[in-house]
Amino acid sequence: MSLQNPDQVIFDTKQFINTAKGSEITQKANGGNSILIVCNPAKELEFIKSIYANMNDENYNIIDLNSLLVQFVEDNRSNLPTLFELRQSSLPHIFKLPDHEVGNDLFRTIIEAIKNSFDDGKIPVLINTGALYGSGIENIHIMEHEVVMKSSLPLIVLYPATYDGENLLFLSKRPASKYRCHIINDY
């Protein structure tokens, strides 16, 4: 059960960003530049509504990963059957190519959206991160990318997860990294 309502958590996040001095975010984020808003998966929609109500201004850019996934599929519709055939033993590589391969993938699409937000002077806010489940793209891949690490602005990620003791479980199922981010809980 949540101790705070989504509006309060979003307000607290904005206050933290507004009052953080210099490297305070990176110090609290183990050298990273990301803020992970951990919410119970059952309350994710409430948090998304609060983000749209409270972060939909000139300071923030809301990036809907559901929309990016759908756009990626639409853009690659003709190639997907071949990709599925070629990558039967490693389906996540359709969405996140191995580092040594060059090409279009969902991961690069997400990083490009984040970079565009930074270039516009806006803090990117990732929502609907459940779209990444099973894609091979983990929150740590995004948070440790050089575009995020080198930015003067932080990345905010709405992260539907629960705790099992000290362990963070993405969508209450998969162990997740708490490294390279400052965690704000609604618990």
Disulfide bonds with the S-S distance in Angstrom:
none
